[in-house]
Amino acid sequence: MLGDAGKLVTMNSASARTITIPAASSVAFATGVHIDMARLGLGTVVVTGATGVTIRSPLGSALRAQYSAATAVLYGSNTWLLLGDTES
């Protein structure tokens, strides 16, 4: 959602949750925009892309533990770099 750009998205749940980054055809994010996210609850949080969206991360796209945080940065058309405390 465009309103999430530059803000902190928090997940505070005991259940598994998914953060889905939408395609450029759905939301007009500007290159370089970032979305910060934090896992506050015990439930797993996975960052994924909608159809056509690529998430690049060296360690995986799940926030590793409770209180882990990560930032997704748009650096190309439908290509995001996920930085932070993540795992496979």
C-alpha positions in Angstrom: 0.0 0.0 0.0 1.4 3.4 -1.0 0.6 4.7 2.5 3.2 2.3 4.0 6.1 3.9 2.2 8.5 5.5 4.6 6.6 4.1 7.6 7.0 1.2 10.1 4.6 -1.7 9.5 4.3 -3.8 12.6 3.1 -7.4 13.0 2.0 -8.3 16.5 0.4 -11.7 16.4 1.0 -15.2 17.7 -0.1 -16.6 14.3 2.0 -16.6 11.1 1.6 -13.5 8.9 2.7 -12.5 5.4 3.6 -9.0 4.2 3.0 -8.8 0.5 4.7 -6.1 -1.6 2.4 -5.2 -4.5 3.4 -4.9 -8.1 4.2 -1.6 -9.7 1.0 -1.9 -11.8 -1.0 -1.8 -8.6 0.9 0.8 -6.5 3.1 3.5 -7.9 6.1 3.4 -5.5 9.0 5.6 -6.5 12.5 4.0 -6.9 14.4 4.3 -3.7 11.3 4.2 -1.5 11.5 2.1 1.6 9.1 0.2 3.8 10.2 -0.6 7.4 8.7 -3.6 9.1 9.0 -5.2 12.6 7.9 -8.5 14.1 6.5 -7.7 17.5 4.7 -11.0 18.2 5.7 -14.6 18.4 4.1 -15.6 15.0 6.4 -15.9 12.0 6.4 -13.0 9.5 7.4 -13.6 5.9 7.9 -10.8 3.3 6.8 -11.8 -0.2 6.1 -10.1 -3.5 2.9 -10.2 -5.5 3.0 -11.8 -8.9 5.9 -10.2 -10.9 7.7 -8.7 -7.8 11.1 -10.0 -6.9 12.5 -9.8 -3.3 16.3 -10.0 -3.0 17.8 -10.9 0.3 20.9 -12.9 1.1 19.5 -14.7 4.1 15.8 -15.2 3.2 12.6 -13.2 3.6 11.4 -14.2 7.0 11.9 -11.9 10.0 14.1 -14.0 12.2 12.6 -13.6 15.7 10.3 -11.6 17.8 11.5 -7.9 17.7 13.4 -8.5 14.4 13.1 -5.6 11.9 13.8 -5.3 8.2 13.6 -2.7 5.5 12.5 -3.3 1.9 13.9 -0.8 -0.6 12.7 -0.5 -4.2 15.7 -0.4 -6.5 14.3 -1.4 -9.9 11.0 -2.0 -11.5 9.3 -4.6 -9.3 12.6 -5.5 -7.6 13.1 -4.9 -3.9 16.1 -5.4 -1.6 15.3 -6.7 1.8 17.8 -5.6 4.5 17.7 -6.5 8.1 17.3 -9.4 10.6 16.0 -12.1 8.3 16.4 -15.8 7.7 15.2 -18.5 5.3 
